[in-house]
Every structure is written in C-alpha cells, then in structure tokens.
C-alpha cells in the first residue's frame, strides 16, 4: 500500500483547514451585505438624535478642537454635526451594502462599508459593542477575499467564476478562520462562573434581563429550569468543542460541517428569542465560511465546476501579491493579538502590532454573557424647572418614583430600538465620565427644554432582582447636573 509523504499530507491538510469554498464566500458576501444594511437602517431611524449635533453626541464632545489637525475645527464640526451630511453617509453605506448583496464592485463596496462603519462608531462611541467589532473584522477580511467570484454581478460581467478554483487558500482565508477559532474558544473559556457550570442558571437568568427581551422571549421562559440548565451547559460545551472541530484532522469534512452548523444554530436561537441587534446575524454571516465544499455540493447540486478550467488558479499580478502581503501582516497581527491570552507570553508581541490589532478589531475576544448579572434595570429621567415643578422628561408627565414608571432606555421618544437601549446602558454606566454624560445626553435635554427654563436634570436607576417574580426593587440617582 503506497504511503503519502508527510509534506504532501501536511499540504493537503493546510489546504482543507485554511481554505474556503467560493460558494461559501458568495453566501458570506450576501449575508454581510444584508447584515450591514440592517445595521445602517437601524441607525437611520434616530440618526438626528444619535449622530448629529442636534442630538446627544455633538462633535465637540467626541473630537476636541486640539485633536483635529488636518482641517479647521469649525469646518469639521459643521460637517460632522450636519444632519444632511450624516444622512448622506448613511445613504452611501446603504448603497454599498446593497452592492455587496448583489456582488457589484464587491471589494470596493466592502471597503466603503468598513470605512463608513468605522466613522459612525467613532461618531458616537456609546453605540459601540462587540457586535460592531465583528462587523468590522468581517468587512476587513472581505476586502482581501474573492467574495464576488460566484453568484454575483462581478462574476457575470467578468466571467470570473470559470477561472477561479472552488477552494481558495490565502493569508486572508487563514486569517478569517483563525479569528473565528479564537473567537469561540475564548468565549467558552471566559464562561467560567457557577452560572454556566455548577448552577447552570445562565440562560434562565438572561431571559429575564429586560434589555434582551423581545416578543418571543416568553416562549423560552416557559421551559422548565432543568431544560434550561441543559441548554446552558450545551452552549458552553459547543463554544469550547466546536472551534476544535473546525480544524480536527480526522473525519475533517463531517467534523467541520457539524461545528459550523452547530454554531450557526446557536446564533439563530439567540436571534429568535433575544434582542441582540445584529450580533447573531453577523456571527451567522462569518460562520458561513466554515462550511466546506461537500456541504455546498449537497445544498446546491450542480453549483461546482466542470471540466479542466476549474483547477486553473488566478493569474498573479503585482496588486494581487500586494494584497496577499497585507493580508499576511493582518494574519500575524491576529495571532500576536491572541498571544496576550497565553500565560507568560503577555506583552511579548511588538507594541505597534498590538496597537494595530486593536484599531482593526483583530484579536477580538467575545465575552457576551461570560458573566451574567442577577439584576435587571430601568431608568427614569427627571427635570426640575425654575418654577420648582418636577417633570418626567420621557413621558412629559408627573414624576412617579416607581419601577413601573421607569423605562428601558432614555430615548426622548421612549424608543426601545437596540441602538437606543445599548446607548442607554453605556451612557449611564459606571465607566462613563460625568462630564461626558453631562455634555452629551443631559446637555441635549438642557438645550431642548431651554425655553421652558429647565434648571436641573437627574437620572435614576431602578434595579430589580431576576427572575422578575422576585421581590425587592432598589433605586438610586446615578447622575445629576445643573443646566
């Protein structure tokens, strides 16, 4: 029986483990475009209040004048604060997302989205959380991948499909898959508390945290505690074992399909029962690239290539080689970013590489639900006027210092959209400096009620133990300022 040389076996494994099927890349492109479009639309609903000088985040609050070097501060503020300019940026991003869906100028569209989303998140940093890091690194890797090689306008116009091999192996494919591996491995390892192990109460507790609740959440709450405990432990095992199965050398194809579909199923479940913004959908998006060729052969029969042309690699060019070199650097940044998690290796990677990885959201650690709180909270915003009258500034009614009178978000229109809910959590959190909140949200309220002679603003937090049926509600003033 002939033996396979070690080098040949290793090369074949690297091709399988770090390669991505072009049909998976096509689905990744479509899902990334749809997810980005949904994110842009969610911001457009309240763009004036969240992203312009008329709202809670004027440009001077985000970019002090001394931090602006290449353009006059006043000119920059006029642009950044302008509702027309902000709406134009959102429209450009919506157009780029639509082009990504149909695969027209795919990599250019990914670059425009990456640049624009970076700007929006810098425009109001209180809207930023882990899901946005995932959107950004997905767009970053997409710029270096042949995402328009199949099922796209690009492929139809250029005939790219018949010249691109089904399996693409490059520094960019390796970088995206390595990022996914560490993302889930660190997520599982971070869930070390008793709520995930000894008590196994995490999922039951999460369903009672109001910021995550949606109309389908009661269906999950109806499950018996023992069932939810099994689900809790199952989530932990999946996040620890699945990333290992992605690169398991024995029975590679079935192991990778099982791991990819298992993680996709996890996020579809989260998205069906919890309000998490684009988080579950961006996770499903980049997990599509883990599904190997045999999966797409069975899912879309006849979508493979025929004839000898299938094996022809793309022609080398200076631009292509430059792209591979940049992607290789990003791959190294990703690997070195995760070195900080290995005992004894913290700080061994160059400082500039750590900084670059942080800016580009490489080496991201996914900690969602790694530590589950035992309380849920609501907010109440109270204004005191020169006349001495006190008013609930959200309902415009009488001040009632009670749990039922408080709200999930501090949106002036009582909005509970994900951007407002998350803004409310971060803007009233312990990590936000008083001056930032005062100059932002409370400052906006003072301006909005200037004609009514608003003198003082207070924000109260009401805290209730979970499950919701528990007794005991505590309240405290978390912020107050004079106008």
C-alpha positions as CSV (number, residue, x, y, z in Angstrom):
1,X,0.0,0.0,0.0
2,X,1.6,3.3,-1.1
3,X,2.4,5.8,1.6
4,X,1.7,9.5,1.4
5,X,4.7,11.7,2.1
6,X,4.4,13.8,5.2
7,X,4.9,17.0,3.3
8,X,2.1,16.1,0.9
9,X,-0.2,15.1,3.8
10,X,0.5,18.4,5.6
11,X,-0.1,20.4,2.4
12,X,-3.4,18.7,1.8
13,X,-4.4,19.4,5.4
14,X,-3.5,23.1,5.3
15,X,-5.5,23.4,2.0
16,X,-8.5,21.8,3.7
17,X,-8.2,23.5,7.1
18,X,-7.4,27.1,5.9
19,X,-9.2,27.1,2.5
20,X,-12.7,28.5,1.9
21,X,-15.1,27.3,-0.8
22,X,-16.0,30.2,-3.2
23,X,-19.7,29.4,-2.8
24,X,-19.3,29.9,1.0
25,X,-17.6,33.2,0.2
26,X,-20.5,34.2,-2.0
27,X,-23.0,33.5,0.8
28,X,-20.7,35.3,3.2
29,X,-20.8,38.3,0.9
30,X,-24.6,38.3,0.6
31,X,-25.2,37.9,4.3
32,X,-22.6,40.5,5.1
33,X,-24.3,43.0,2.8
34,X,-27.7,42.2,4.4
35,X,-26.4,42.5,7.9
36,X,-24.7,45.8,7.2
37,X,-27.8,47.1,5.5
38,X,-29.9,46.2,8.6
39,X,-27.4,47.9,10.8
40,X,-27.4,51.1,8.7
41,X,-31.2,51.2,8.7
42,X,-31.4,50.7,12.5
43,X,-29.2,53.9,12.9
44,X,-31.2,55.8,10.3
45,X,-34.4,55.7,12.4
46,X,-32.9,58.0,15.0
47,X,-29.9,59.4,13.2
48,X,-30.6,63.1,14.2
49,X,-30.5,62.3,17.9
50,X,-27.7,59.7,17.9
51,X,-25.3,61.0,15.2
52,X,-25.7,64.8,14.7
53,X,-25.0,68.0,16.6
54,X,-28.8,68.3,17.2
55,X,-28.7,65.2,19.4
56,X,-26.8,63.6,22.3
57,X,-23.4,63.5,20.7
58,X,-22.2,66.8,19.3
59,X,-18.9,66.6,17.5
60,X,-17.1,68.7,20.1
61,X,-17.8,66.1,22.7
62,X,-16.2,63.4,20.6
63,X,-13.4,65.3,18.9
64,X,-11.9,68.2,20.9
65,X,-10.6,71.0,18.8
66,X,-6.9,70.2,19.7
67,X,-7.4,66.7,18.3
68,X,-8.2,68.0,14.8
69,X,-5.0,68.6,12.8
70,X,-5.8,68.4,9.0
71,X,-8.9,70.6,8.8
72,X,-10.2,73.6,10.6
73,X,-12.2,72.5,13.7
74,X,-15.2,74.6,12.8
75,X,-15.4,73.3,9.3
76,X,-15.1,69.7,10.6
77,X,-17.8,70.3,13.3
78,X,-20.0,71.8,10.6
79,X,-19.7,68.6,8.6
80,X,-19.9,66.1,11.4
81,X,-22.8,67.8,13.1
82,X,-24.8,68.4,9.9
83,X,-27.9,66.2,9.6
84,X,-27.6,66.4,5.8
85,X,-24.0,65.1,5.9
86,X,-24.8,62.3,8.3
87,X,-27.8,61.2,6.2
88,X,-25.6,61.3,3.1
89,X,-23.1,59.0,4.8
90,X,-25.9,56.6,5.8
91,X,-27.2,56.6,2.2
92,X,-23.8,55.9,0.8
93,X,-23.4,53.0,3.2
94,X,-26.8,51.6,2.4
95,X,-25.9,51.7,-1.3
96,X,-22.6,50.0,-0.6
97,X,-24.4,47.3,1.4
98,X,-26.8,46.7,-1.5
99,X,-24.0,46.4,-4.0
100,X,-22.3,43.9,-1.7
101,X,-25.5,41.8,-1.7
102,X,-25.7,41.6,-5.5
103,X,-21.9,41.4,-5.8
104,X,-21.2,44.5,-7.8
105,X,-17.7,46.0,-7.2
106,X,-17.7,43.7,-4.2
107,X,-14.4,44.5,-2.6
108,X,-14.8,48.3,-3.2
109,X,-18.2,48.0,-1.5
110,X,-16.7,46.2,1.4
111,X,-14.0,48.9,1.8
112,X,-16.6,51.7,1.7
113,X,-18.6,49.9,4.4
114,X,-15.6,49.3,6.5
115,X,-14.6,52.9,6.3
116,X,-18.1,54.2,6.9
117,X,-19.0,51.9,9.8
118,X,-15.7,52.9,11.5
119,X,-16.7,56.6,11.2
120,X,-20.2,56.0,12.6
121,X,-18.9,54.1,15.6
122,X,-16.3,56.9,16.2
123,X,-19.1,59.4,15.8
124,X,-21.0,58.1,18.8
125,X,-18.8,55.7,20.7
126,X,-21.6,55.0,23.2
127,X,-23.2,52.9,20.5
128,X,-20.2,50.6,20.1
129,X,-20.1,47.0,21.4
130,X,-18.8,43.6,20.5
131,X,-21.1,43.1,17.5
132,X,-19.6,46.1,15.8
133,X,-16.1,44.6,16.1
134,X,-17.3,41.5,14.4
135,X,-18.9,43.5,11.6
136,X,-15.6,45.4,11.1
137,X,-13.3,42.5,11.0
138,X,-15.6,40.6,8.7
139,X,-15.6,43.6,6.3
140,X,-11.8,43.9,6.7
141,X,-11.1,40.3,5.7
142,X,-13.7,40.5,2.9
143,X,-11.6,43.2,1.2
144,X,-8.9,40.5,0.7
145,X,-11.1,37.7,-0.4
146,X,-12.7,36.8,-3.8
147,X,-16.2,37.4,-2.5
148,X,-17.5,38.2,-5.9
149,X,-16.2,35.1,-7.6
150,X,-19.6,33.3,-7.6
151,X,-23.3,34.3,-7.7
152,X,-22.6,38.0,-8.3
153,X,-22.7,40.7,-10.9
154,X,-18.9,40.8,-10.9
155,X,-18.8,37.1,-11.9
156,X,-21.5,37.6,-14.6
157,X,-19.7,40.6,-16.2
158,X,-16.1,39.3,-16.0
159,X,-16.6,35.6,-16.2
160,X,-14.6,35.2,-13.0
161,X,-16.5,32.1,-11.9
162,X,-15.0,29.7,-14.5
163,X,-11.4,30.9,-13.8
164,X,-11.5,30.7,-10.0
165,X,-10.9,27.4,-8.3
166,X,-13.7,26.2,-6.0
167,X,-11.3,26.2,-3.0
168,X,-9.4,29.4,-2.2
169,X,-6.4,29.3,0.1
170,X,-4.6,32.5,1.0
171,X,-3.4,34.5,4.1
172,X,-6.9,36.1,4.1
173,X,-8.8,32.8,4.3
174,X,-6.4,31.7,7.0
175,X,-6.9,35.0,8.9
176,X,-10.7,34.9,8.9
177,X,-10.7,31.2,10.0
178,X,-8.1,31.8,12.7
179,X,-10.2,34.7,14.0
180,X,-13.3,32.5,14.2
181,X,-11.4,29.8,16.0
182,X,-10.1,32.0,18.8
183,X,-13.4,34.0,19.0
184,X,-15.3,30.9,20.1
185,X,-12.6,29.3,22.1
186,X,-12.1,32.4,24.2
187,X,-15.9,32.7,24.5
188,X,-16.1,29.3,26.0
189,X,-13.2,29.7,28.3
190,X,-14.5,33.0,29.6
191,X,-17.7,31.4,30.8
192,X,-16.1,30.0,34.0
193,X,-18.6,31.2,36.6
194,X,-21.1,29.0,38.5
195,X,-24.0,30.3,36.4
196,X,-22.5,28.3,33.5
197,X,-21.4,25.2,35.4
198,X,-22.4,24.4,39.0
199,X,-25.7,26.3,38.9
200,X,-26.2,26.2,35.1
201,X,-28.7,29.1,35.5
202,X,-27.2,31.5,32.9
203,X,-29.8,31.0,30.1
204,X,-32.8,31.2,32.6
205,X,-31.3,34.4,34.1
206,X,-30.6,36.0,30.7
207,X,-34.2,35.5,29.6
208,X,-35.3,37.8,32.5
209,X,-32.9,40.6,31.7
210,X,-35.2,43.2,30.1
211,X,-32.6,44.7,27.8
212,X,-32.5,41.4,25.9
213,X,-36.2,40.6,25.9
214,X,-38.4,40.6,22.8
215,X,-41.9,39.3,22.0
216,X,-40.7,35.7,21.6
217,X,-38.7,35.6,24.9
218,X,-41.7,34.3,27.0
219,X,-41.6,31.1,24.9
220,X,-38.1,30.5,26.2
221,X,-39.1,31.4,29.8
222,X,-41.8,28.8,29.6
223,X,-39.2,26.0,29.5
224,X,-38.6,24.2,32.8
225,X,-35.5,25.1,34.7
226,X,-33.9,21.6,34.2
227,X,-34.3,22.0,30.5
228,X,-32.7,25.5,30.5
229,X,-29.9,24.1,32.6
230,X,-29.2,21.5,30.0
231,X,-29.2,24.3,27.3
232,X,-26.8,26.4,29.4
233,X,-24.3,23.6,29.7
234,X,-24.8,22.7,26.0
235,X,-23.9,26.3,25.0
236,X,-20.7,26.1,27.0
237,X,-19.6,22.7,25.5
238,X,-20.4,23.9,22.0
239,X,-18.3,27.0,22.3
240,X,-15.4,25.0,23.6
241,X,-15.6,21.9,21.4
242,X,-16.8,23.5,18.1
243,X,-13.7,25.6,17.4
244,X,-11.5,22.5,17.9
245,X,-13.7,20.5,15.5
246,X,-13.2,23.2,12.8
247,X,-9.6,22.0,12.5
248,X,-10.0,18.4,13.5
249,X,-7.8,16.4,11.1
250,X,-9.8,13.1,11.5
251,X,-13.1,13.0,9.6
252,X,-12.4,16.6,8.7
253,X,-15.4,17.3,6.5
254,X,-18.1,15.9,8.8
255,X,-16.4,17.5,11.8
256,X,-16.3,20.9,10.2
257,X,-19.9,20.8,9.0
258,X,-21.1,19.7,12.4
259,X,-19.1,22.5,14.1
260,X,-20.2,25.2,11.6
261,X,-23.9,24.2,11.7
262,X,-23.9,23.8,15.5
263,X,-22.6,27.4,16.0
264,X,-24.9,28.8,13.3
265,X,-27.8,27.0,15.1
266,X,-26.7,28.6,18.4
267,X,-26.9,32.1,17.0
268,X,-30.1,31.6,15.2
269,X,-31.6,30.5,18.5
270,X,-30.2,33.6,20.2
271,X,-31.6,35.8,17.5
272,X,-35.0,34.2,17.6
273,X,-35.5,34.7,21.4
274,X,-33.3,37.7,22.4
275,X,-32.9,41.3,21.4
276,X,-29.2,41.4,20.4
277,X,-29.1,43.8,17.5
278,X,-27.0,42.5,14.5
279,X,-24.9,40.3,16.8
280,X,-26.4,36.9,16.0
281,X,-26.7,37.7,12.3
282,X,-23.0,38.8,11.9
283,X,-22.0,35.7,13.7
284,X,-24.0,33.5,11.3
285,X,-22.5,35.6,8.4
286,X,-18.9,34.8,9.1
287,X,-19.6,31.2,10.2
288,X,-20.8,30.5,6.6
289,X,-17.2,30.4,5.5
290,X,-16.6,27.4,7.7
291,X,-18.9,25.2,5.7
292,X,-16.7,23.1,3.2
293,X,-17.3,22.2,-0.4
294,X,-19.2,18.9,0.1
295,X,-21.8,20.8,2.1
296,X,-22.5,23.2,-0.8
297,X,-22.4,20.3,-3.3
298,X,-25.4,18.8,-1.5
299,X,-27.1,22.0,-0.7
300,X,-26.8,23.5,-4.2
301,X,-26.4,20.5,-6.6
302,X,-24.6,21.4,-9.8
303,X,-23.0,24.5,-8.4
304,X,-19.5,23.1,-8.7
305,X,-17.3,23.5,-11.8
306,X,-16.9,21.0,-14.5
307,X,-14.0,20.4,-16.9
308,X,-10.3,21.3,-16.6
309,X,-10.9,25.0,-16.2
310,X,-11.9,24.5,-12.6
311,X,-8.4,23.9,-11.5
312,X,-6.8,27.0,-13.1
313,X,-5.6,29.4,-10.4
314,X,-6.0,33.1,-10.9
315,X,-3.1,34.9,-12.7
316,X,-0.5,36.5,-10.5
317,X,-0.2,40.3,-10.5
318,X,1.6,42.9,-8.5
319,X,-1.7,44.1,-7.0
320,X,-2.7,40.6,-6.0
321,X,0.7,39.9,-4.4
322,X,0.5,43.2,-2.5
323,X,-3.0,42.1,-1.2
324,X,-1.6,38.8,-0.1
325,X,1.3,40.6,1.7
326,X,-1.1,42.9,3.6
327,X,-3.4,40.0,4.5
328,X,-0.4,38.1,5.8
329,X,0.5,41.0,8.0
330,X,-3.0,41.1,9.3
331,X,-2.9,37.4,10.0
332,X,0.3,37.9,12.0
333,X,-1.4,40.7,13.9
334,X,-4.3,38.4,14.7
335,X,-2.1,35.7,16.0
336,X,0.0,38.0,18.1
337,X,-3.1,39.7,19.5
338,X,-4.2,36.4,20.9
339,X,-0.7,35.8,22.4
340,X,-1.8,38.0,25.3
341,X,-4.2,35.3,26.4
342,X,-1.3,32.7,26.9
343,X,0.3,32.8,30.3
344,X,3.9,34.0,30.1
345,X,3.5,35.5,26.6
346,X,1.7,38.7,27.6
347,X,3.4,41.7,26.1
348,X,5.9,39.7,24.0
349,X,4.4,40.9,20.7
350,X,5.6,44.3,19.4
351,X,3.6,47.3,20.8
352,X,2.9,48.6,17.3
353,X,1.4,45.3,16.3
354,X,-0.8,45.2,19.4
355,X,-2.0,48.7,18.7
356,X,-2.7,47.9,15.0
357,X,-4.6,44.8,16.0
358,X,-6.7,46.8,18.4
359,X,-7.5,49.5,15.8
360,X,-8.6,46.9,13.2
361,X,-10.5,44.8,15.8
362,X,-8.3,41.8,15.2
363,X,-7.7,39.5,18.2
364,X,-11.2,40.3,19.4
365,X,-12.4,38.4,22.5
366,X,-16.1,37.5,22.6
367,X,-17.3,37.9,26.2
368,X,-21.1,38.2,25.7
369,X,-22.8,36.6,28.6
370,X,-19.5,35.4,30.1
371,X,-20.6,36.9,33.3
372,X,-24.4,37.1,33.8
373,X,-25.8,39.7,36.2
374,X,-28.6,38.8,38.6
375,X,-30.5,42.1,38.2
376,X,-32.3,44.0,35.5
377,X,-32.7,47.7,35.5
378,X,-34.8,50.6,34.2
379,X,-34.2,54.4,34.0
380,X,-36.1,57.5,34.9
381,X,-35.2,61.0,33.8
382,X,-36.4,63.8,36.0
383,X,-36.2,67.5,35.2
384,X,-36.6,70.4,37.7
385,X,-37.7,73.8,36.3
386,X,-37.2,77.3,37.6
387,X,-40.8,77.3,38.9
388,X,-40.0,74.3,41.1
389,X,-42.1,71.9,39.0
390,X,-40.7,68.4,38.5
391,X,-41.4,66.5,35.3
392,X,-40.7,63.1,34.0
393,X,-38.9,64.2,30.8
394,X,-39.6,61.0,29.0
395,X,-43.3,60.7,29.5
396,X,-43.8,64.5,29.9
397,X,-45.9,63.6,32.9
398,X,-45.9,63.6,36.7
399,X,-42.8,62.2,38.4
400,X,-43.6,58.7,39.9
401,X,-40.5,57.2,41.5
402,X,-41.5,53.6,40.9
403,X,-40.3,50.6,38.8
404,X,-43.4,50.7,36.6
405,X,-42.9,54.3,35.8
406,X,-39.3,53.9,34.7
407,X,-38.1,52.8,31.2
408,X,-35.7,50.5,29.5
409,X,-34.0,53.4,27.6
410,X,-33.5,57.1,28.0
411,X,-34.7,57.8,24.4
412,X,-36.7,61.1,24.4
413,X,-39.4,59.3,22.3
414,X,-39.5,56.2,24.6
415,X,-37.8,54.2,21.8
416,X,-36.6,50.7,22.7
417,X,-34.7,50.1,19.5
418,X,-31.4,48.3,20.0
419,X,-29.2,51.3,19.4
420,X,-31.1,53.4,22.0
421,X,-31.2,50.6,24.5
422,X,-27.5,50.0,24.2
423,X,-26.7,53.7,24.2
424,X,-28.7,54.0,27.5
425,X,-26.8,51.2,29.1
426,X,-23.4,52.6,28.2
427,X,-24.1,56.3,28.6
428,X,-25.4,55.7,32.2
429,X,-22.8,53.1,33.1
430,X,-20.0,53.4,35.7
431,X,-17.3,53.7,33.1
432,X,-18.6,56.9,31.5
433,X,-17.2,60.1,33.0
434,X,-19.7,62.5,34.4
435,X,-18.5,65.3,32.1
436,X,-19.1,63.1,29.0
437,X,-22.7,62.3,30.0
438,X,-23.4,65.9,31.1
439,X,-22.2,67.3,27.9
440,X,-24.0,64.7,25.9
441,X,-27.4,63.4,26.9
442,X,-28.1,65.7,29.8
443,X,-26.7,68.7,27.8
444,X,-29.1,67.9,25.0
445,X,-32.0,67.8,27.4
446,X,-31.0,71.2,28.8
447,X,-30.9,72.7,25.3
448,X,-34.3,71.0,24.3
449,X,-36.0,72.5,27.4
450,X,-34.2,75.8,27.4
451,X,-37.3,77.8,26.6
452,X,-39.2,76.1,29.5
453,X,-36.4,77.1,31.9
454,X,-35.2,73.6,32.8
455,X,-32.8,74.0,35.7
456,X,-31.7,70.6,36.8
457,X,-31.6,67.1,35.4
458,X,-31.5,63.8,37.3
459,X,-31.2,60.2,36.0
460,X,-32.5,57.5,38.4
461,X,-31.8,53.8,38.0
462,X,-34.2,51.2,39.3
463,X,-32.8,47.7,39.9
464,X,-34.8,44.6,40.3
465,X,-33.6,41.0,41.1
466,X,-34.3,38.3,38.5
467,X,-36.3,36.3,37.8
468,X,-38.8,39.1,37.5
469,X,-41.1,37.5,40.1
470,X,-38.5,38.1,42.8
471,X,-39.3,40.8,45.4
472,X,-37.3,43.9,46.0
473,X,-36.6,46.9,43.9
474,X,-33.8,49.3,44.7
475,X,-33.3,52.8,43.2
476,X,-30.6,55.4,43.3
477,X,-29.7,58.6,41.5
478,X,-26.8,57.8,39.1
479,X,-26.4,61.2,37.6
480,X,-27.5,64.8,38.1
481,X,-26.4,68.2,36.8
482,X,-27.5,71.8,36.6
483,X,-28.3,73.2,33.2
